[in-house]
Amino acid sequence: MGISGFKPSFLVGVEAVRQAHEARLAALVGRRLAGFALVRFAEDDDWFADCPVVVDFDGLQMEVCHARLDELSIGWNTIDTAATITGWGRSELTPRWSHSDERLEPFIARELREVALLEWRPADRDLAAATVAVEFTFPEGRLRIVNGLDENHIETGAAQPDYIRHRMRR
């Protein structure tokens, strides 16, 4: 993708993600959301949701990226969002880091109260069953980075009832 420092390590399933990242996710509690970065195209400002969503909790940077129907990569302090995205050959558009998004901005400077992994478990058969989302709970509400079926998707507010919540504990 041409993103400086991005070396995804994709995992499948809530238990694999929990084993690899629970301690670090739980350690985010009490920190404030200091900033975030998304890749947008310079020409039209559209979000390129295939690229990682980068969130900064008081200097601890977390990089979330969903791929395929069931893969999730969480990275820590590896992506340089100040660096220009180079080597882009996917389209004629120019990708760039953006620190603007109406869904994320209300949570800036807010203290994180809880982190959970959400496992999609619908009652009916569903192609997305068992996908894993990352949810951040703030006093002002909830923010989720979910699998949008082969890309990232950002949601706020209450989660859909078909999610099973797995709270991260120290």
N, C-alpha and C positions, 0 to 999 in steps of 0.2 A: 504493500500500500504506500510505501515511501514515507512512512511515519517514523521519525527518529526515535530509536529505542524500543519500538514495539516488537515484542517477541511473544506472541500469544501462546498460552499453554491451555488448550481446550480440554475441559472435563465434561463428562456426561453423568447426570443424576445428582440428586441432592446430597447423597452420602459422600460421593467423591468430592464435591465442592466443600462440604462441611469439613471433611477430614483435612483438606488442604488449606482451608482459609478461616476456620471458625475462630481461632484465637486472635488473629489480626482483625477480623471483622468486629468481634466483640470489643477489642481495644479502641475502636473508633468512638464508642459511647462516651459522651461527655465533651467531645471535641466539637468545634463549630465548623460549619461548611464555609470555607474561606473563598472558594471559587470552583469553577468548572470549565471545561472546554469540550466543544463538539467540532467536527469537521463539517464545514459548509462550503458551497461553491461560490466563488467570488462573483460570478456572472449573474446569479439569480438568488443568492443567499439561501438556497435550499439545503437542508440538512442531509448529509450523506450517512444514513443510518447503519451502513455496513462497518463504519469505522468506530473505534472505541469511544465510549463516553468516559471522560476523565473528571473525577471529582477530587477536590482538595479539602481535607479536614485538618485545618491548622498545620499545614506543612506535610501531612502524610497523604500522599497522592495514591488514589485507587483508580484503576483502569478496567472498565467493564466492557466486554465485547461478546455478543452472542453470534453464533454462526450455525449454519444448517438448521435442522429442526430441533436439535437437542443439545448443542454444545455451548458451553459458557467458559470464557477465559476471564480470570481476575488477575491483574498485574499490580505491582506495587512499586511506585517511584521509578519507572523505567522510561516513560514517554516524555520527551522534551517538547512541550506545546509552544515554546518560543521559536523552535526551529521550523524552517520552511519545509513543507511537504514536497519531496522531490521524487523523480522517477515515476511519475504518474502516467500510466499508459492506458487507463481504462476508458477515458472519454476525452472530449475536447475541452471540458470544463476545468477550471483551476481550483483545486481544493485548498482551503486555508483553515487555520484554527479560529474559532469564534468563541467568545466568552459571553454571548448573548442568547438567552432562551427564556421565554415567558413562563415556562413550566418550572424551571430551576431557580430563577431569580428570587422568588419569594422566600426561599430557604437560605439565602446567603446570610451569614452571620448568626444563624440560628444554631442552638446546641442540639446535637444528636442525642436522642433519648434511648433508641433501640435500633438494632439491626437484625433482620430476619431473612432467611431464604424462603421463598415461596415456591411450592411445588404444585404445578397445575394438575389437578386430579378431577376432571369432570365426571359426572354420573354416566353420561353417554360416551360411546366410543368417539375419540377425538384424535386427530393427527398430532396435536400439540401436547398430548398427555405426557406427563413427567418432565416437561420443561421446567427450568429453574429461573426464578427472578430474584433480584436483590432488592429488598425494601428497607428504606430508611425512615424512621419515625422521629419527627420533631414535635415540639409543643404545638406548632401551628398546623400540623397535618402530616401526611405520608407522601413519600416519593418513591417510585419504583422504576427500575430499569429491567424490562422484561424482554423475552424472546418474541419478536414480531415475525416469527416464521422466517428465519434466515437473516435477520437483522435486529438491531436494537430498537426498542420502542420505550418511550417515557410516559409513565402514568402518574397521576396524583390522586389524592383522595382515598376513599376506602377501596380495598382490593375486592375483586369479584369473589363471590362465595365458593367458587370451585378451587380456590387455592388452599393448600394445607400450609400453615405457618410453622416454620422451624426457627425459633428464636436463638440467636447466637449468644452463647454464655462463655464467660472467662473460665 
